[in-house]
Amino acid sequence: MQPNKLKILMIGPSDSGKTQIANFISESVNMEEMGSPRPTQGVRIVEFELSNSKVNGRTSNIDIELWDCSGDHKFESCWPAFRVGVQGVVLVCSPNTAQAATREMELLYNYFVSQPKLLAKQCVLFYNCTDEQDDVESLNLSSTFSKVSLVAINWKNEGSRLKMDFSNYITSVLQSLNKD
């Protein structure tokens, strides 16, 4: 049975653009009017509806509860609460966080995907590019990520593609949940 609401975590190193991506995907803020980003304190939950999601030949609208989680480790004591009932994880890093990203992504994947026994299909890694030259291959990730979708995104220049990538990811999460 397909859930009508999904809890999705968005987490990664500080300053990787998680809040901007969450705002763009959810259309919760006019992006032209948004000032410079401020670090998220703990978590910010954004709720929105994803229309026309197709799973197993059926089209439906899915309510998304997107948990925009701080990348600051001072909030690590909140991680157990973030993880309760999670159905999908969006890991985010960017070229300016790439140095720390390899180790950090491994840690986050282990805690938020492996330990709660989510499938690799319930996780995606968005590499938040600001420039055409940025390449997801430069991350040098471990074999842990061999089954995880790695997607180079640019919400400023390729916003419609980002929304499509997110929608495809949600479809993948729903298909994984329907197998249970």
Summary of the structure (lengths in Angstrom):
residues: 180
radius of gyration: 15.2
end to end distance: 8.8
largest distance: 43.8
contacts: 537
relative contact order: 0.21
helix: 39%
strand: 27%
